């Protein structure tokens, strides 16, 4: 495979032209970086392809303009600032949802730079690669790497368990994007043998899933999982939720029935069910308070086991892992719902008994471990632990148990926005990594306070560590083990120390992260 540099000069004035396996694409130069947007990696998943595994993209003649992002997949509106008017979901803009974007310092095969492939988060029900917060120019420039971002199906299109469709279609889209990278990235100046897949939240859950999937084996060498969410669905639970989702749309839970519904209307069914999930505790247990009816499904085929089980058995021992979480993960969701100061002791008790290991005994253990904590602090702590902190640490421990290597971090630096009330909240690592302080969560996290020299230095440290890991497998601190438990604490004064959340770690000692069951 060759670029068109030898045939059509990729001049900075005319825009770089690269020949992919399916055809030539023309990007543009932006501040010294070649950027290609909206490049299809699979056929649009509509018509006969709807609710099916992604299909290879058909070749095209001539040179395709690659200067605009592809349309986002159908999805719910995003999270809002407290007090903001409700936002509309992204405009449909067509059905060519499965596209990707490439940032490269130089589209020349001779350069063979490390490649970083980003997977967005969003509770498996929202998110897209055109979000301004995922602009990868600073990572590309500072790390001298090639960065790829892409869209994958979310919500009912990507994750609902229905008859006549494979499970985990969103994960299959991700595999298709990685296959495109393996076949084409050399033409953009990337090294297909030096690929790191990385993501945050649902993106981190996706990364963990890809590490276990036979279909993804050999497509990446390293993995970065930022704030790994614990909830994975058992097949029985996913089928039950799928039936309720289809009922919300007035259809049977089959691909044939749901294919007749406008895909952008199906997001309304997901929203309607999410708003009522609290009433399904007797059937869905711990899945109910997550308020998202979508998650990777341990179906025995696409995803044969949970990442924790598979990694402990050695499924990814040849993949270097960097993983970590933020100190105050759940604080973001409390801010979004306006409950930072509105949690009663009764409500804290209920969530402690539902989520903490041991039920009532777990509640008592949390209160004993955090004797001065207010109800809101206990409410936040147990959900931070159950949703993100414990699953993330367990992923590192499983990787080590399976013979692999893992590096662990914790972000403790508090966001300055909203008077510092967000703390080191969920997703704060995204604007810090990308340096996109004025986009998406960055606008909230840095509201009024602005971007200080301290924030810029921490942001630069993120990029140095992450790109160093992509290049060498070493982010700049020791690998994690269960003796010293050394982690990188990312704060105004970063340090390497024993895992800081020892109280929580001991509360969850012996707990295994398993697929959530159907209770009744």
C-alpha positions in Angstrom: 0.0 0.0 0.0 1.3 3.4 -0.9 0.2 7.0 -0.4 -0.6 9.1 -3.3 2.5 11.2 -2.4 4.3 9.6 -5.3 1.3 10.2 -7.7 -0.5 13.3 -6.3 1.8 15.4 -4.3 0.4 15.9 -0.7 1.3 19.6 -0.7 0.4 21.8 2.3 -1.3 24.2 -0.1 -3.5 21.6 -1.8 -4.3 19.3 1.0 -2.7 15.8 1.6 -4.0 12.9 -0.5 -3.7 9.4 0.8 -4.7 6.2 -1.0 -6.5 3.7 1.2 -7.6 0.2 0.2 -11.0 1.5 -0.8 -9.9 4.6 -2.6 -8.1 8.0 -2.3 -9.0 10.6 0.4 -8.0 14.2 0.6 -7.6 15.8 4.0 -6.2 19.2 4.9 -3.3 20.7 6.8 -4.3 22.3 10.1 -1.5 24.0 12.1 1.1 21.6 10.9 -1.0 18.5 11.2 -2.6 16.6 8.4 -6.2 15.8 9.3 -8.6 13.4 7.5 -12.2 13.4 8.7 -15.2 11.3 7.8 -13.4 8.4 6.2 -15.7 5.3 6.0 -14.4 2.1 7.5 -17.6 0.1 6.9 -20.8 0.4 5.0 -23.7 2.3 6.5 -25.5 -0.1 8.9 -29.0 0.6 7.5 -31.4 -1.3 5.3 -30.5 -5.0 5.1 -27.3 -4.2 7.2 -29.3 -2.8 10.1 -28.7 -4.5 13.4 -26.0 -6.7 11.7 -22.3 -7.0 12.0 -20.5 -4.2 10.1 -19.8 -4.9 6.4 -16.7 -3.9 4.5 -16.8 -0.5 2.8 -17.2 -0.5 -0.9 -14.4 1.0 -3.0 -14.9 4.4 -4.7 -13.5 6.1 -7.8 -11.5 9.3 -7.7 -10.5 11.2 -4.6 -13.0 11.5 -1.7 -12.9 14.7 0.2 -12.2 14.0 3.9 -12.5 17.4 5.5 -15.8 17.0 7.5 -16.7 14.6 10.2 -19.2 11.9 9.4 -22.7 12.0 11.0 -23.0 10.7 14.5 -24.9 7.4 15.2 -28.4 7.8 16.5 -28.3 8.6 20.2 -29.7 10.4 23.2 -28.9 14.0 24.1 -25.7 14.4 26.1 -25.2 15.4 29.7 -26.0 19.0 30.6 -24.5 21.7 32.8 -26.7 22.2 35.9 -29.5 24.6 35.1 -28.9 24.5 31.3 -31.8 24.1 28.9 -32.1 20.5 27.6 -30.0 19.9 24.5 -31.1 18.2 21.4 -29.4 15.0 20.2 -26.8 15.6 17.4 -28.5 16.3 14.1 -28.9 13.1 12.1 -27.0 14.3 9.0 -27.3 11.0 7.0 -26.7 7.4 7.8 -23.0 7.0 7.1 -22.4 6.5 10.8 -19.3 4.3 10.6 -16.5 6.7 9.7 -13.2 7.6 11.3 -10.8 10.5 11.5 -7.0 10.6 11.4 -4.5 13.2 12.7 -1.0 12.7 11.6 2.2 14.8 11.6 3.1 13.5 8.1 1.2 11.1 5.9 4.3 9.3 4.7 4.7 5.5 5.1 8.4 6.0 5.8 7.7 7.7 9.2 6.0 4.7 10.9 4.9 6.5 14.0 3.0 4.9 17.0 -0.8 4.9 16.5 -3.3 5.7 19.2 -6.9 4.8 18.5 -9.5 6.6 20.8 -12.9 5.1 21.7 -15.3 7.6 23.2 -17.5 7.0 26.3 -21.1 7.9 26.9 -22.8 5.0 28.9 -22.9 3.0 25.6 -25.9 5.2 24.6 -24.3 8.5 23.4 -21.1 10.0 22.1 -19.5 10.5 18.7 -16.0 11.3 17.3 -17.0 14.8 16.2 -17.3 16.1 19.7 -14.9 19.0 20.1 -13.4 17.5 23.2 -11.9 14.8 21.1 -9.8 17.1 18.8 -6.5 15.2 18.8 -4.2 17.9 17.4 -2.4 18.4 20.7 -1.8 14.7 21.3 -0.5 14.3 17.8 1.8 17.4 18.0 3.1 16.9 21.5 3.6 13.1 21.2 4.6 12.8 17.5 2.0 10.1 17.1 -0.8 9.3 14.7 -4.3 9.5 16.3 -7.5 7.8 15.1 -11.0 8.5 16.4 -14.1 6.8 15.0 -17.9 6.4 15.4 -19.5 3.1 16.6 -23.1 2.3 17.1 -24.6 3.1 20.5 -27.9 2.5 22.2 -30.4 0.2 20.6 -28.5 0.1 17.3 -25.3 -1.0 18.9 -26.1 -2.9 22.2 -29.8 -4.0 22.5 -30.0 -7.8 22.7 -32.6 -8.7 20.1 -33.4 -11.7 17.9 -31.9 -11.9 14.5 -28.9 -9.8 15.4 -25.5 -10.5 16.9 -24.8 -9.2 20.4 -22.4 -6.3 21.0 -22.7 -4.7 17.5 -21.0 -1.6 18.8 -18.0 -3.7 19.8 -18.0 -5.3 16.4 -17.9 -1.8 14.9 -14.8 -1.2 17.0 -13.1 -4.3 15.6 -13.9 -3.2 12.1 -12.3 0.2 12.8 -9.2 -1.5 14.1 -9.1 -3.8 11.1 -9.2 -0.6 8.9 -6.2 0.7 10.9 -4.3 -2.5 10.4 -4.8 -2.3 6.7 -4.5 1.4 6.0 -2.7 3.3 8.7 0.8 2.9 7.2 -0.3 5.1 4.4 -1.0 7.9 6.9 2.5 7.6 8.5 1.5 5.1 11.2 3.0 1.8 12.3 0.3 -0.9 12.2 2.5 -3.0 14.5 2.6 -0.3 17.2 -1.2 0.4 17.8 -2.5 1.4 21.2 -6.3 1.4 21.8 -7.5 3.8 24.5 -10.8 5.0 25.9 -12.6 6.5 28.9 -15.7 5.3 30.7 -17.8 3.2 28.2 -14.7 3.6 26.0 -12.6 2.0 28.7 -15.2 -0.8 29.0 -14.9 -1.2 25.3 -11.1 -1.4 25.5 -11.4 -4.0 28.3 -13.8 -6.0 26.1 -11.5 -5.8 23.1 -8.7 -7.3 25.2 -10.8 -10.4 25.7 -12.2 -10.8 22.1 -10.7 -13.3 19.7 -11.9 -11.1 16.8 -9.6 -8.3 18.1 -6.6 -10.4 18.7 -3.4 -9.0 17.1 -5.0 -5.7 16.2 -3.3 -3.7 18.9 -0.3 -4.0 21.1 -1.2 -1.8 24.1 -4.3 -0.6 25.8 -5.3 2.3 27.9 -8.5 2.0 30.0 -9.5 5.2 31.8 -12.2 4.7 34.5 -13.4 1.2 33.6 -17.1 0.8 34.3 -18.0 -2.4 36.2 -21.5 -3.2 34.8 -21.5 -5.9 32.1 -24.7 -7.7 31.4 -25.3 -11.4 31.5 -27.1 -12.7 28.5 -30.3 -13.4 30.4 -30.4 -9.8 31.7 -29.6 -8.4 28.3 -32.5 -10.3 26.7 -34.9 -9.1 29.4 -33.9 -5.5 29.0 -34.1 -5.9 25.2 -37.7 -7.0 25.5 -38.5 -4.0 27.6 -36.7 -1.7 25.1 -38.7 -3.1 22.2 -41.9 -2.8 24.1 -41.2 0.9 24.6 -41.1 1.2 20.8 -44.3 -0.8 20.4 -42.5 -3.7 18.6 -41.3 -7.2 19.2 -37.6 -7.6 20.2 -36.5 -8.8 16.8 -34.3 -7.2 14.2 -37.0 -7.6 11.6 -39.6 -5.7 13.6 -37.3 -2.9 14.8 -35.8 -2.4 11.4 -39.0 -0.7 10.4 -38.6 2.0 13.1 -36.7 5.2 12.3 -33.3 4.7 14.1 -33.4 8.2 15.5 -36.8 7.4 17.1 -35.5 4.3 18.8 -33.4 6.5 21.0 -36.7 7.8 22.6 -37.4 4.2 23.7 -34.0 4.0 25.4 -34.6 7.3 27.1 -38.1 6.3 28.3 -36.8 3.0 29.8 -33.8 4.7 31.4 -36.1 7.1 33.2 -38.0 4.1 34.7 -35.2 1.7 35.5 -35.3 2.5 39.2 -38.6 0.5 39.2 -36.9 -2.6 37.9 -34.7 -3.3 40.9 -36.5 -6.6 41.7 -35.6 -7.9 38.2 -32.4 -6.1 37.3 -30.8 -5.6 40.6 -27.6 -3.4 40.5 -28.2 -2.6 36.8 -31.3 -0.6 37.8 -29.6 2.5 39.4 -27.2 2.9 36.5 -30.0 4.4 34.5 -28.6 3.0 31.2 -30.2 -0.1 29.6 -27.1 -0.7 27.5 -23.8 -2.4 28.3 -21.5 -5.0 26.8 -23.2 -8.4 26.9 -21.4 -11.6 28.0 -23.1 -13.6 25.2 -20.6 -16.4 24.9 -19.7 -15.6 21.3 -18.7 -12.0 20.6 -17.8 -11.6 24.3 -17.1 -15.0 25.8 -16.4 -13.8 29.3 -16.1 -10.7 31.4 -12.8 -8.9 31.0 -11.8 -9.6 34.6 -12.3 -13.4 34.1 -10.7 -13.5 30.7 -7.6 -11.4 31.6 -7.0 -13.4 34.8 -7.0 -16.5 32.5 -4.3 -14.9 30.3 -6.4 -13.7 27.4 -4.3 -10.5 27.0 -1.0 -11.3 28.6 0.8 -10.0 25.5 -0.9 -6.6 25.7 0.6 -3.9 27.8 -2.1 -2.2 30.0 -2.3 1.3 31.4 -5.4 1.8 33.6 -6.7 4.1 36.3 -9.6 6.1 37.7 -10.4 9.5 39.2 -10.8 10.1 43.0 -14.3 11.6 42.8 -15.9 9.8 39.8 -19.5 9.9 40.8 -19.4 13.6 41.8 -20.1 14.5 38.1 -23.4 12.6 38.0 -24.5 14.2 41.3 -23.7 17.7 39.9 -25.6 16.9 36.7 -28.7 15.8 38.7 -28.4 18.7 41.2 -28.0 16.3 44.2 -24.5 17.4 45.5 -26.2 18.7 48.7 -29.5 16.8 48.6 -28.8 13.3 49.8 -30.6 12.2 52.9 -29.2 9.5 55.2 -32.1 7.2 54.2 -31.1 7.5 50.6 -27.4 6.9 51.4 -28.4 3.8 53.5 -30.4 2.4 50.6 -27.6 2.7 48.0 -25.0 1.4 50.5 -27.0 -1.7 51.2 -27.6 -2.2 47.4 -24.0 -1.8 46.2 -21.6 -2.4 49.1 -20.4 -6.0 49.5 -22.5 -7.7 52.1 -25.6 -5.6 52.1 -26.3 -4.3 55.6 -22.9 -5.5 56.7 -21.4 -3.6 53.9 -23.3 -0.4 54.9 -21.9 -0.7 58.4 -18.4 -1.3 57.1 -18.5 1.8 55.0 -19.8 3.9 57.9 -17.0 2.5 60.1 -14.3 3.1 57.4 -15.6 6.7 56.8 -16.9 7.7 60.3 -16.9 11.5 59.5 -18.6 11.2 56.1 -21.8 13.0 55.4 -24.7 11.1 53.7 -23.8 12.7 50.3 -20.2 11.6 50.7 -21.1 8.0 51.5 -23.6 8.1 48.6 -20.8 9.3 46.3 -18.0 7.1 47.6 -19.8 3.7 47.3 -20.9 4.5 43.7 -17.5 5.8 42.8 -16.1 2.5 44.1 -18.6 0.1 42.6 -18.9 1.8 39.2 -15.3 2.7 38.5 -12.6 2.4 41.2 -12.9 -1.3 42.1 -13.5 -2.5 38.5 -10.4 -0.5 37.3 -8.1 -1.8 40.0 -9.5 -5.4 39.6 -8.7 -5.1 35.8 -5.0 -4.4 36.6 -4.9 -7.2 39.1 -6.5 -9.6 36.6 -4.0 -8.6 34.0 -1.2 -9.3 36.4 -2.7 -12.6 37.5 -2.9 -13.7 33.8 0.8 -13.1 33.3 0.5 -9.6 31.8 1.8 -6.2 32.8 -0.2 -3.2 34.0 0.5 0.3 35.1 -2.1 2.1 37.4 -2.8 5.8 38.1 -5.3 7.8 40.1 -6.3 11.4 39.2 -6.7 13.4 42.4 -6.4 16.9 41.0 -9.7 18.7 41.5 -11.4 20.6 38.7 -11.4 24.3 39.5 -14.9 25.0 37.9 -18.1 25.4 39.9 -16.1 26.5 42.9 -14.2 23.3 43.1 -17.3 21.3 43.8 -16.6 18.7 41.1 -13.4 17.5 42.6 -11.5 14.9 40.5 -14.8 13.9 38.8 -15.6 11.4 36.1 -14.3 12.4 32.7 -12.0 15.1 34.0 -9.1 13.1 32.5 -10.5 13.7 29.0 -9.9 17.5 28.6 -6.6 17.0 30.5 -5.5 14.4 28.0 -6.7 16.2 24.8 -6.0 19.7 26.1 -9.5 20.7 25.1 -10.4 22.8 28.1 -13.1 24.8 26.3 -15.1 21.9 24.9 -17.6 19.4 26.3 -16.8 18.7 30.0 -13.9 21.1 29.9 -16.3 24.0 29.7 -17.8 22.9 33.0 -14.6 21.7 34.7 -12.8 25.0 34.0 -15.8 27.4 34.1 -15.0 30.8 35.6 -11.6 29.6 37.0 -10.0 29.4 33.6 -7.0 27.3 32.6 -4.1 27.9 34.9 -0.4 27.1 34.4 -0.9 24.2 36.8 -3.7 22.7 34.6 -1.6 23.1 31.5 1.4 21.3 33.2 -0.8 18.4 34.3 -2.4 18.2 30.9 1.1 18.1 29.3 2.1 15.3 31.8 -1.0 13.3 30.7 0.1 13.5 27.0 3.8 12.8 27.8 2.9 9.7 29.9 0.2 8.4 27.5 2.3 8.8 24.3 5.4 7.4 26.0 3.3 4.3 26.9 2.1 4.1 23.3 5.7 4.3 22.1 7.5 2.0 24.6 4.9 0.4 27.0 6.3 2.5 29.9 4.3 5.6 31.0 7.1 6.7 33.4 6.3 4.8 36.7 6.6 1.3 37.9 4.2 -1.5 36.9 1.5 -2.4 39.5 1.8 -5.5 41.7 -0.1 -6.7 44.7 2.7 -6.3 47.1 3.8 -2.7 46.8 0.7 -1.6 44.9 2.5 1.4 43.4 0.4 3.8 41.4 1.0 7.2 39.8 -1.0 9.9 41.6 -1.8 12.7 39.2 -2.1 16.0 41.0 -0.5 19.4 41.1 2.5 17.6 42.6 2.4 14.1 41.0 3.9 11.3 43.0 4.3 7.5 42.9 2.9 5.9 46.1 1.0 2.9 47.3 -2.6 2.8 46.1 -4.2 5.8 48.0 -7.7 4.4 48.4 -6.7 1.7 50.9 -9.9 2.0 53.0 -12.1 1.3 50.0 -9.8 -1.4 48.6 -10.1 -3.3 51.9 -13.9 -3.0 52.0 -14.0 -4.7 48.6 -11.3 -7.3 49.2 -12.4 -10.6 47.9 -15.2 -9.1 45.7 -15.3 -10.3 42.1 -16.5 -8.3 39.2 -19.0 -10.5 37.5 -21.7 -10.1 34.8 -24.9 -8.6 36.3 -27.6 -11.3 36.5 -31.3 -11.3 35.8 -32.9 -11.7 39.3 -36.4 -12.7 38.4 
